Amino acid sequence: MSTNPRKDYFLLKNGLDYIEVEAKEESIINTPLWIEDNLDKAREIGINGATKVRKYFDSKFIVNPKLSHIFNVD
């Protein structure tokens, strides 16, 4: 679950990789209830998101390319 306050939809997709929660009382209450009623689908979404995060946000793989880009080094 995430409120996604930056509205960043570049890599992670709502309903596929995470469940977006609006920063409103109704959404904050209803989303955990939806998860409870849809455990298999919620689990699938969680697995998709965790897999994508491990693949694309692993510092062992992204730090060197980012530093190379910052310092213009090939």
BELJO-V776894 format. One record per residue. N is the residue number from 0. RES is the residue in one small letter. SS is DSSP state (alpha for helix, beta for strand, coil for the rest). PSI is psi in whole degrees, 0 to 359 (999 if undefined). D_FIRST is the distance of its C-alpha to the first C-alpha in Angstrom with 1 decimal. Layout:
# BELJO-V776894
n->(N:N)
res->(RES:RES)
ss->(SS:SS)
psi->(PSI:PSI)
d_first->(D_FIRST:D_FIRST)
This chain:
# BELJO-V776894
n->(0:1:2:3:4:5:6:7:8:9:10:11:12:13:14:15:16:17:18:19:20:21:22:23:24:25:26:27:28:29:30:31:32:33:34:35:36:37:38:39:40:41:42:43:44:45:46:47:48:49:50:51:52:53:54:55:56:57:58:59:60:61:62:63:64:65:66:67:68:69:70:71:72:73)
res->(m:s:t:n:p:r:k:d:y:f:l:l:k:n:g:l:d:y:i:e:v:e:a:k:e:e:s:i:i:n:t:p:l:w:i:e:d:n:l:d:k:a:r:e:i:g:i:n:g:a:t:k:v:r:k:y:f:d:s:k:f:i:v:n:p:k:l:s:h:i:f:n:v:d)
ss->(coil:beta:coil:coil:coil:coil:coil:coil:coil:coil:coil:coil:coil:beta:coil:coil:coil:beta:coil:beta:coil:coil:coil:coil:alpha:alpha:alpha:alpha:alpha:alpha:alpha:alpha:alpha:alpha:alpha:alpha:alpha:coil:alpha:alpha:alpha:alpha:alpha:alpha:alpha:alpha:alpha:alpha:alpha:alpha:alpha:alpha:alpha:alpha:alpha:alpha:coil:coil:alpha:alpha:alpha:alpha:alpha:alpha:alpha:alpha:alpha:alpha:alpha:alpha:coil:coil:coil:coil)
psi->(139:148:343:58:336:356:45:107:16:310:310:135:131:133:347:315:344:167:116:135:124:151:56:146:314:316:320:327:316:330:312:328:319:316:315:321:345:52:319:314:318:319:317:316:315:318:316:312:316:319:315:319:315:322:315:347:16:115:334:335:335:343:310:312:322:316:320:319:316:317:12:49:133:999)
d_first->(0.0:3.8:7.0:8.9:12.0:14.3:13.7:14.1:14.1:16.8:15.4:11.8:11.7:9.4:9.9:11.5:9.6:5.8:4.7:5.7:6.3:9.9:11.5:13.5:14.3:14.3:10.8:9.5:11.9:11.6:8.1:8.6:12.0:11.3:9.6:12.7:15.0:13.7:13.3:15.1:13.1:9.7:11.6:13.0:9.9:8.8:12.5:12.8:10.3:11.8:15.2:14.9:13.8:16.7:19.0:18.6:17.7:20.2:22.5:25.4:25.5:24.4:26.3:29.8:29.2:27.7:30.7:33.1:31.8:31.9:35.5:36.7:37.6:37.7)
